[in-house]
């Protein structure tokens, strides 16, 4: 018998936080190939550049993510550039998160976004990519 627990058997805990569902999805709801030629380019100096894909500002059709959806983006830099980092912004701010982000190739960054079930409306997605000229 021990002095810490009332029972002598297995330690039983109640009230564990429930685990979220594991994501087993082979195919996203949509995939977008975004080219550097269709983005706003900003020279950051020392061979670094930022590409911004802001469809609403360019007069293009905005990319929207609806609740409980997955979107796959491929951000393509120009030849001779290597991807460094990438990110996104939404309008309005909702429960949207990055499931995965990785440099698929030296000049391609892949981003998989998920809009949570608690999102109340579709959000417009703006993306950015940082590259270094080689």
N, C-alpha and C positions, 0 to 999 in steps of 0.2 A: 504494500500500500504506500502511496506517496502522499506528501503533504500539500501538493499543489492542485490536484484534480480530484473531483469527487468520485469518479469511476476509476477502475483499475484496468480498463480496456484501452481501446484506441482513443486517441485524442480527437474528439468530435467538435467541430466549430460550426456555428450557425451564422447566417448573415453574410456569407461571402458575396462580393460584388459579382453580378452575373457577367459572363464573358460575352463580348460582342461576336456576331456571326463572322466566321472566317470567310474571306472572299475567294471563291472558286469560280472565276469567270474567265473563259478563254477568249471571248469576243466582246469588245466594248460596244456600246450602243452606236457610236459614230467615231470616225477617224478623220483627222484633218492634217493635210500636208501643207505646211506654211513655208514659203520660199522667202529668202532674204530680199529678193527683188520687189516683193509686195509689202515690205515693212519700211517704217521710218528708221533711218540709220543715223546714229549719233557717234561721232568720233570722240573717244575718251582719252586719247593720247597714248603714246608708247606702244602703238600697234593694237590697242584694245578698241573694240566697237560694241555698241549696244544696238540691237534691233528691237523695235517695238511694233507689235501687231495690235493696233487699236482700230478695229473695223468701223466703229461708230464715227470716228473722226475722219476716216478716209472716204466716207460715203458708201462703203461696202455694207453688205448685209452682216449684222452682228452675229457672232457665234454665241448661242445661248445653251445653257445646261439646265435641264429641268430636274425636279426632285427625283431621287432614287435612280439617277442615270450615271453612266460612265462615259467619259470622252477621252479619246487617245489623240495626242497631238505630236507631230514630228516637226520640229523647228530646224529648218535647213539653212546652214550658213553658206557663204560663197566658197567656191574652190580656193584652196590655199589658206583657209581659216579653220581654227580648231575651237570647238565649243568649250566654254569654261563653266558657265552657270546659266540658270534659267529660272523663271518664276511666273506668277500670274496675279491678276487682280480681278475682282468681281464687282458688278454693280447691279442690284444692291448686294450688300454684304449678307451672305447666307452661310449655311453649314456645308461648305465645299472644302475638300481636302485633297492633297496629293497622295495618291496611292503608291505611285512609283515615279521616280525621275532618274534618268540615267543617260550617259552619252552612248547612244546606239552605235554611232560611227564617229570618227574624229570630227566630222563636220555636221553631225545630226544629234540633236538632243530630243529625247522622247519623254513625254509627260503624260501620265494617266491620272485624270481627275475624277473624283466621285462627289456627287451632290447627295447629301444625306436625306433621309426620309423626313426629317423635321424642317427641311427647307420649305418656305411658304410659296415661293414663286420661282420662275425661271430667272437666271442671272446671266448677264452679258459677261463674256470672258475676254480679258485683254492679256496678252502674253509678252514676255521680254526674254531676250537671249544675249548673253555676253560672250564675245568671241575674241580670239587673239590671232592676228595675221602672222603667218609663218614665213 
